[in-house]
Amino acid sequence: MSSKNEPLANVDAAWLSMDDPTNLMMITGVMTFKNLLNMDHLMAIINHRWLKFERFKQRVSHPRLPGGTPYWEVDPNFDLRAHIRRVALPEPGDQNALQELVSDLMSTPLDPSKPLWQMHIVENFEGGSAIINRIHHCIADGMALMYVLFSLTDMTPDAPWPEEATTVIKKQKRESSNAGGGPIGSLFKQGVSIARTTRSVTGKLVQESWTTVNHPSRATGFAQTGAEYSKAAARLALYSVDPATPFKGKLGVSKKGAWSRPLPLKDVKRIKAATSTTVNDVLVAAMSGAVRRYMLEKGVDPVDFRAVIPVNMRKPEEMEQMGNKFGLVFLSLPISFADPIERLAEVNKRMTALKNSAEAGVALGILNAMGLSPSEIQSIILKTFAMKATTVLTNVPGPPVPLFLAGSEIEDIMFWVPQSGRLGMGISIFSYAGKVYMGVATDNGLVSDPDRIVDHFYTEFDLLLIRLNLREPATTKTDRVVNKSTQVDDLTVINGIGPKVADILYKEGITNYDQLAEFEVTALEALLATAGDQYQRMDATSWPVQARYLASIRN
């Protein structure tokens, strides 16, 4: 390991300087597992694979003289125990409890005297476990961290332990069966293989999302072309101030995080094929509709506002490098469009206009300038970003196949990027193993219930399927109950259904996910209204969608 100090790159320094107690520049990720993790196995992987990346042993130090560039140096007191914490969720140990823990950690800064990352190993989550990982954005961007994730995982549950965790005998056996590179070589070959598989299988998804993901040199070229750069810079400067909404305002320390249960990626692709749009268009349109519903719910006029969208500018051979290599574009979300089909068409129109834009290169130049500017100038630039946008929106295609960590299959994955420019909301879309997730992170003082936006996301996605005749509308209760399976499912797994509501549904003959999936929302609301005043204000909009997914993975 090199002991030489290394100056932070300009863009990395920009992310470090943007850190603020009310807007921490951390990437926060969650992985869930159906069973308890083997801690010995996990620690062996962290020691052997995670710490293979030198950056995770380095802290940020600042020069004694003002105005100097911060630099990376190996932490002389590095102790892995300071970065790995074991916690247990309070009962009932469900997703709501996990979301509360994630929200607390989103609001808690990393220790600046140590390497800027931390993992919480969470037990008692729905009978299994979870990992919450926090990494400062100055270490790396989302695409680089995806590569790090690949390096931690295996393709099968019975993959051998890392070499350093074995006995001498096991080590000798493994060396004889892994000639030509050893376990480390095999590990990174596997990591590259997974990355290549991901690019191959989800190539169209990535390409549809952003041309620059597959052709980053094109975006970089824009940044180097004076005429295009000047036009894009002028366009950014002339953007009007984003309108006032519940998502803009003075930020506080407390943050809230929420995420959806997964939707089948195949359904997203069906909508895409029926509308000649892209996977990214479909998800952004459903998300825009969810925000629209939330605004109407709060009595606010649904108006269009801009999202800042990161654009990958890495070349394939740069995927394993730490640091930040991405640009930013501004997308005006068509929230004012009430019709879901018209909204999807408008998203496609606006996305198409951005794909050949030089804006990503311009924003990369701005970030480079921020890394070199005094704090006063950085503050001005931050305010400019905050004035011209309302949210940060990311859409990252993850691995198309299930991955295993420490012998356990990763069930679900979600992440949130920081809201650069002191914005009040971040929206993340992530695909993994044929499933799609949507997560929302908000400032608690502005939006204390981001789970409502997640619920509305289910509704908007379902509406697209119905409007395009890709799924027949739900039948009546009588039609549903007749000739259905007698199987009994745990309905409390569905977000929003507690034991008392589940009992009400059971008494009405709704005993499994299939039955609930076909139940009309209006009929559900009528049923709840007859059960008592305390149930009249419950929102059952997303229950059939959640039930449909749970039925699909059970079958």
C-alpha positions in Angstrom: 0.0 0.0 0.0 1.3 3.4 -0.9 1.9 5.8 1.9 2.2 8.8 -0.4 -0.4 11.6 0.1 -2.7 12.2 -2.9 -4.5 15.5 -3.6 -8.2 15.3 -4.0 -9.3 15.7 -7.6 -11.1 18.9 -8.3 -14.6 17.4 -8.6 -14.0 15.2 -5.5 -13.0 18.4 -3.6 -16.2 20.0 -4.8 -18.3 17.2 -3.2 -16.3 17.5 0.0 -16.8 21.3 0.1 -20.5 21.0 -0.4 -20.9 19.0 2.8 -23.3 20.8 5.2 -25.0 19.7 8.4 -28.3 20.2 6.8 -27.3 18.5 3.5 -24.7 15.8 4.0 -23.0 14.6 0.8 -23.3 10.9 1.5 -24.4 8.1 -0.8 -26.6 5.8 1.4 -27.4 2.3 0.3 -29.5 -0.6 1.7 -29.3 -4.3 0.9 -31.7 -6.8 2.5 -31.4 -10.5 3.1 -34.0 -13.2 4.0 -31.7 -14.8 6.5 -29.1 -13.7 9.1 -25.7 -13.0 7.7 -22.7 -15.1 8.7 -20.6 -12.3 10.3 -17.3 -14.2 10.1 -17.8 -14.7 6.4 -18.9 -11.1 5.9 -15.9 -9.7 7.8 -13.6 -11.9 5.8 -15.0 -10.4 2.6 -14.8 -6.8 3.9 -11.1 -7.4 4.9 -10.1 -9.1 1.7 -12.3 -7.4 -0.9 -13.6 -4.0 0.4 -10.2 -3.0 1.9 -8.5 -4.0 -1.4 -9.6 -0.5 -2.5 -7.0 1.8 -0.7 -9.4 4.7 -0.5 -11.4 2.9 2.2 -8.3 3.1 4.5 -7.6 6.8 3.7 -8.9 9.9 5.4 -9.1 13.4 4.1 -6.6 15.8 5.6 -6.4 19.5 5.1 -3.2 21.6 4.7 -2.2 23.9 7.5 -2.1 27.0 5.2 -5.5 28.3 4.1 -6.5 27.8 0.4 -4.5 24.6 0.0 -5.9 21.5 -1.6 -7.2 18.7 0.7 -5.5 15.4 0.3 -5.9 11.7 0.9 -3.6 10.0 3.5 -3.7 6.6 5.0 -5.3 6.7 8.4 -2.5 5.8 10.8 -5.1 4.7 13.4 -7.3 2.8 11.0 -9.6 0.4 12.9 -12.2 -1.6 11.0 -14.4 -1.8 14.1 -15.0 2.0 13.9 -16.6 1.4 10.5 -18.6 -1.8 11.0 -21.5 -1.5 13.5 -24.0 -4.2 14.4 -27.5 -3.1 15.4 -30.9 -4.7 15.9 -34.2 -3.2 14.7 -36.9 -2.7 17.4 -40.0 -4.8 17.0 -41.8 -5.4 14.7 -38.6 -5.2 12.7 -40.4 -4.4 9.4 -39.7 -2.0 6.5 -41.0 1.0 8.4 -38.5 0.3 11.2 -35.7 -0.1 8.7 -36.7 3.2 7.0 -36.6 5.0 10.4 -33.1 3.7 10.9 -32.0 4.7 7.4 -33.5 8.1 8.0 -31.6 8.6 11.2 -28.3 7.6 9.5 -29.0 9.9 6.6 -29.1 12.7 9.2 -25.9 11.7 10.9 -22.5 12.9 9.6 -19.5 10.6 9.1 -16.5 11.1 11.3 -14.2 13.5 9.4 -11.1 12.3 11.3 -11.6 8.8 9.8 -12.1 7.3 6.3 -15.5 8.6 5.2 -17.6 5.4 5.1 -19.5 3.2 7.5 -21.6 0.0 7.4 -24.4 -0.9 9.8 -25.2 -4.7 9.9 -28.9 -4.8 10.8 -30.4 -7.8 12.5 -34.1 -8.6 13.2 -35.3 -7.3 9.8 -38.3 -9.3 8.8 -36.6 -12.5 10.1 -33.5 -11.8 8.2 -31.0 -9.0 8.0 -29.9 -5.9 6.2 -26.8 -3.8 5.5 -26.9 0.0 5.5 -23.8 1.5 3.8 -22.9 5.1 3.9 -20.1 6.5 1.8 -19.1 10.1 1.3 -19.5 11.3 -2.3 -15.9 12.6 -2.4 -14.7 9.0 -2.4 -16.6 7.9 -5.6 -19.7 8.3 -7.6 -22.5 5.7 -8.0 -21.1 3.9 -11.0 -17.7 3.3 -9.3 -19.5 2.1 -6.2 -21.5 -0.3 -8.3 -18.1 -1.9 -9.3 -17.1 -2.1 -5.7 -20.4 -3.8 -4.9 -19.6 -6.4 -7.7 -16.3 -7.1 -6.1 -17.9 -8.0 -2.8 -20.4 -10.4 -4.2 -20.5 -13.9 -5.7 -22.7 -15.5 -8.4 -23.5 -18.5 -6.2 -24.2 -19.0 -2.5 -21.5 -21.7 -2.0 -18.6 -19.6 -3.5 -15.4 -20.2 -1.5 -14.4 -17.8 1.3 -11.7 -15.2 0.6 -8.2 -16.6 0.9 -7.3 -14.6 4.0 -10.1 -16.2 6.0 -9.1 -19.8 5.4 -6.8 -22.1 7.3 -3.5 -23.1 5.8 -4.9 -26.4 4.6 -7.9 -24.8 2.9 -5.5 -22.2 1.4 -3.3 -24.9 -0.1 -6.3 -26.7 -1.6 -7.7 -23.5 -3.1 -4.3 -22.5 -4.6 -4.1 -25.8 -6.4 -7.6 -25.4 -7.8 -7.1 -21.7 -8.8 -3.9 -21.8 -10.7 -3.3 -18.8 -12.9 -4.1 -15.8 -10.8 -5.2 -17.2 -7.4 -8.4 -16.2 -5.6 -7.8 -12.5 -5.9 -7.3 -12.7 -9.7 -10.4 -14.9 -9.9 -12.3 -12.5 -7.8 -11.6 -9.5 -9.9 -12.1 -11.5 -13.1 -15.5 -12.4 -11.7 -16.2 -8.8 -10.8 -15.3 -7.7 -14.4 -17.4 -10.6 -15.7 -20.4 -9.5 -13.7 -20.0 -6.0 -14.9 -19.7 -7.1 -18.5 -22.8 -9.3 -18.1 -24.7 -6.4 -16.6 -23.6 -4.2 -19.6 -24.6 -6.9 -22.0 -28.0 -7.9 -20.6 -29.0 -4.4 -19.6 -27.2 -2.6 -22.4 -30.4 -1.4 -24.0 -31.7 -0.2 -20.6 -28.5 1.8 -20.1 -28.4 3.1 -23.6 -32.1 4.2 -23.4 -31.4 6.0 -20.2 -28.5 8.1 -21.4 -26.5 7.9 -24.6 -23.4 9.0 -22.6 -23.5 5.9 -20.4 -22.3 3.8 -23.4 -20.5 6.6 -25.1 -19.0 8.8 -22.4 -16.4 10.1 -24.7 -19.2 11.8 -26.6 -20.2 13.8 -23.5 -16.6 14.6 -22.7 -16.2 15.8 -26.3 -19.1 18.2 -25.8 -17.2 19.7 -22.8 -14.2 20.3 -25.1 -16.2 21.9 -27.9 -16.3 25.6 -27.5 -19.4 26.4 -29.5 -21.5 23.6 -28.0 -20.2 24.4 -24.5 -21.0 28.1 -24.8 -24.6 27.4 -26.0 -25.3 24.9 -23.2 -23.8 27.3 -20.6 -25.9 30.1 -21.8 -29.0 27.9 -21.7 -28.3 26.9 -18.1 -27.7 30.5 -17.1 -31.1 31.6 -18.7 -33.1 28.9 -16.9 -35.8 30.5 -14.8 -36.1 30.1 -11.1 -37.9 26.9 -10.2 -41.4 27.5 -8.7 -42.2 27.3 -5.0 -43.4 23.9 -4.0 -43.5 21.8 -0.8 -40.1 20.4 -1.7 -38.2 23.8 -1.6 -37.3 25.8 1.5 -34.9 26.1 4.4 -33.3 22.7 5.2 -33.0 21.1 8.6 -30.7 18.4 9.9 -33.3 15.6 10.0 -33.9 13.6 6.8 -36.5 10.9 5.8 -36.0 8.0 3.5 -38.5 5.6 2.0 -38.5 3.1 -0.8 -40.9 0.9 -2.8 -41.3 -2.8 -2.8 -40.1 -4.0 -6.2 -42.0 -3.9 -9.4 -41.4 -6.4 -12.2 -39.0 -5.0 -14.9 -40.8 -7.0 -17.5 -44.0 -4.9 -16.9 -41.9 -1.7 -17.4 -40.7 -3.1 -20.7 -44.2 -3.9 -21.8 -45.2 -0.3 -21.3 -42.1 0.8 -23.1 -42.9 -1.4 -26.1 -46.5 -0.3 -26.3 -45.6 3.4 -26.3 -42.3 3.4 -28.3 -40.6 5.1 -25.4 -37.8 3.9 -23.1 -37.6 2.2 -19.8 -36.2 5.4 -18.3 -39.1 7.4 -19.7 -41.7 5.0 -18.2 -40.2 5.2 -14.7 -39.7 8.9 -14.7 -43.3 9.4 -16.0 -44.7 7.2 -13.2 -42.5 9.0 -10.6 -43.7 12.4 -12.0 -47.3 11.3 -11.6 -46.6 10.2 -8.0 -45.2 13.7 -7.2 -48.3 15.2 -8.8 -50.6 13.2 -6.7 -48.7 14.2 -3.6 -48.9 17.8 -4.4 -52.7 17.6 -5.0 -53.0 15.7 -1.7 -51.3 18.6 0.1 -53.6 21.1 -1.7 -50.8 22.5 -3.9 -51.1 23.3 -7.6 -49.0 20.6 -9.5 -46.5 22.6 -11.6 -43.5 21.4 -13.5 -40.1 21.7 -11.9 -36.6 20.6 -12.7 -34.7 17.6 -11.7 -30.9 17.5 -11.7 -29.9 14.2 -13.3 -26.3 12.8 -13.1 -25.0 11.4 -16.4 -22.2 8.8 -16.4 -19.1 10.0 -18.2 -16.8 7.0 -17.4 -15.3 4.8 -20.1 -15.7 1.1 -19.5 -12.1 0.7 -18.5 -12.5 3.4 -15.8 -15.3 1.7 -13.9 -13.1 0.4 -11.1 -11.4 3.8 -10.5 -12.5 5.7 -7.4 -13.5 9.4 -7.7 -16.3 11.2 -9.5 -16.7 11.2 -13.3 -20.1 12.4 -14.2 -21.9 15.4 -15.6 -25.3 16.9 -14.7 -28.3 17.8 -16.9 -31.5 19.6 -15.9 -34.8 17.9 -16.9 -38.2 19.7 -16.5 -40.6 17.0 -15.0 -44.1 17.2 -16.6 -45.9 17.2 -13.3 -48.6 19.5 -14.7 -49.8 16.7 -17.1 -52.8 14.9 -15.6 -53.1 12.2 -18.2 -50.5 9.4 -17.6 -50.2 8.6 -21.3 -49.7 12.2 -22.3 -47.2 12.6 -19.4 -45.2 9.7 -20.6 -45.1 11.1 -24.2 -43.9 14.4 -22.8 -41.2 12.8 -20.8 -40.0 11.1 -23.9 -40.0 14.3 -25.8 -38.0 16.2 -23.2 -35.6 13.3 -22.7 -34.9 13.1 -26.4 -34.1 16.8 -26.5 -31.5 16.4 -23.7 -29.7 13.3 -25.1 -27.7 15.3 -27.6 -27.2 18.2 -25.3 -23.8 19.5 -24.1 -25.2 20.3 -20.7 -23.5 17.4 -19.0 -20.1 18.6 -20.0 -21.0 22.2 -18.9 -22.0 21.0 -15.4 -18.8 18.9 -15.2 -16.9 22.1 -15.9 -18.9 23.9 -13.2 -18.0 21.2 -10.7 -14.4 21.5 -11.6 -14.6 25.2 -11.0 -16.2 24.6 -7.7 -13.3 22.4 -6.6 -10.9 25.2 -7.1 -13.0 28.2 -5.9 -13.1 29.9 -2.5 -15.9 29.0 -0.2 -17.8 32.3 -1.0 -17.9 31.4 -4.8 -18.9 27.9 -4.0 -21.8 29.2 -2.0 -23.0 31.3 -4.9 -22.8 28.4 -7.3 -24.7 26.1 -4.8 -27.4 28.7 -4.5 -27.6 28.9 -8.3 -28.2 25.1 -8.5 -30.8 25.3 -5.8 -32.7 28.1 -7.5 -32.9 26.3 -10.9 -33.9 22.8 -9.7 -36.0 21.1 -7.0 -34.8 17.5 -6.9 -32.0 15.2 -7.8 -33.1 12.2 -9.9 -30.9 9.1 -10.5 -31.7 6.0 -12.5 -29.1 3.3 -12.2 -29.4 -0.1 -13.9 -28.0 -2.7 -11.5 -27.1 -6.3 -12.0 -29.7 -8.3 -14.0 -29.0 -11.5 -12.0 -29.2 -12.2 -8.3 -26.0 -11.8 -6.4 -24.8 -13.3 -3.1 -22.9 -11.7 -0.3 -21.3 -13.9 2.4 -23.3 -16.9 1.1 -26.7 -15.1 1.4 -28.7 -13.9 -1.6 -29.3 -10.2 -1.8 -33.0 -9.9 -1.8 -33.5 -6.1 -2.4 -31.2 -3.2 -3.1 -31.9 0.6 -2.8 -29.7 3.7 -2.6 -30.0 7.4 -2.4 -27.5 10.1 -3.6 -27.1 13.4 -1.8 -29.2 16.4 -2.8 -26.4 18.5 -4.2 -27.0 22.3 -4.2 -28.9 22.0 -0.9 -32.0 20.7 -2.6 -34.8 19.3 -0.4 -35.6 16.0 -2.2 -33.8 13.2 -4.0 -35.4 10.4 -6.0 -33.6 7.2 -6.9 -34.7 4.5 -9.4 -32.7 1.2 -9.3 -33.1 -2.1 -11.2 -31.8 -5.4 -9.9 -32.4 -9.0 -10.9 -35.5 -8.2 -13.0 -37.0 -5.9 -10.4 -37.3 -2.1 -10.2 -37.3 0.0 -7.0 -38.1 3.7 -6.4 -36.7 5.5 -3.4 -37.3 9.0 -2.0 -35.2 11.0 0.4 -36.5 14.3 1.7 -35.8 17.0 4.3 -38.0 16.1 7.2 -39.0 19.7 7.8 -40.3 20.0 4.2 -41.7 16.6 3.5 -42.1 14.3 6.5 -44.0 11.6 4.7 -42.0 10.5 1.6 -43.7 7.1 1.8 -46.8 8.8 0.4 -44.9 9.5 -2.8 -43.8 5.9 -3.0 -47.4 4.8 -2.6 -48.5 7.0 -5.4 -45.7 5.6 -7.6 -47.5 2.2 -7.4 -50.8 3.8 -8.4 -49.3 5.7 -11.4 -47.5 2.6 -12.7 -50.7 0.6 -12.4 -52.6 3.2 -14.3 -50.2 3.0 -17.2 -50.8 -0.7 -17.4 -54.6 -0.3 -17.3 -54.7 2.6 -19.8 -52.6 0.6 -22.3 -54.8 -2.5 -21.8 -51.8 -4.4 -20.6 -53.7 -5.5 -17.6 -57.5 -5.8 -17.2 -59.0 -3.5 -14.6 -59.8 -5.2 -11.3 -63.1 -7.1 -11.1 -65.8 -6.7 -8.5 -65.4 -8.3 -5.1 -67.9 -11.0 -5.9 -66.2 -12.0 -9.1 -62.9 -12.0 -7.2 -63.8 -14.2 -4.3 -65.5 -17.0 -6.3 -63.3 -19.9 -7.3 -60.1 -18.5 -5.8 -57.4 -20.4 -4.0 -57.9 -21.2 -0.3 -54.3 -20.3 0.4 -53.8 -17.9 3.3 -51.0 -15.2 2.9 -49.7 -12.8 5.5 -51.3 -9.6 4.3 -49.4 -7.5 6.9 -46.3 -7.8 4.6 -48.0 -5.2 2.4 -47.0 -1.6 3.4 -50.1 0.0 5.0 -51.8 -3.1 6.2 -51.5 -3.9 9.9 -52.9 -6.8 11.9 -56.4 -5.2 12.5 -56.9 -4.4 8.8 -55.7 -7.8 7.8 -58.3 -9.3 10.1 -61.0 -7.2 8.4 -59.9 -8.5 5.0 -59.7 -12.1 6.1 -63.3 -11.8 7.4 -64.4 -10.6 4.0 -62.8 -13.6 2.3 -59.7 -11.8 1.1 -57.1 -14.3 2.4 -54.3 -14.2 -0.1 -52.3 -11.9 -2.4 -54.1 -13.1 -5.6 -57.4 -12.1 -4.2 -56.3 -8.7 -3.0 -54.5 -8.0 -6.3 -57.8 -8.2 -8.2 -59.7 -6.1 -5.7 -60.9 -2.6 -6.8 -59.4 0.2 -4.8 -62.8 1.9 -4.5 -64.3 -1.3 -3.1 -61.4 -1.6 -0.6 -62.1 1.9 0.6 -65.8 1.2 0.9 -65.0 -2.0 2.9 -62.7 0.0 5.3 -65.3 2.7 5.7 -67.9 0.2 6.9 -65.4 -1.2 9.4 -65.2 1.9 11.5 -64.4 5.6 11.5 -60.7 5.0 12.3 -60.3 3.2 8.9 -62.0 5.8 6.7 -58.9 7.8 6.1 -56.7 4.9 5.2 -55.2 5.0 1.6 -55.5 1.5 0.0 -54.4 2.7 -3.4 -51.2 0.7 -3.6 -52.3 -2.5 -1.9 -53.5 -4.3 -5.1 -50.2 -3.4 -6.8 -48.1 -4.7 -3.9 -50.2 -7.8 -3.7 -49.8 -8.5 -7.4 -46.0 -8.4 -7.0 -46.0 -10.6 -3.9 -48.2 -13.1 -5.7 -45.9 -13.1 -8.7 -42.8 -14.0 -6.7 -44.6 -16.5 -4.6 -45.8 -18.4 -7.7 
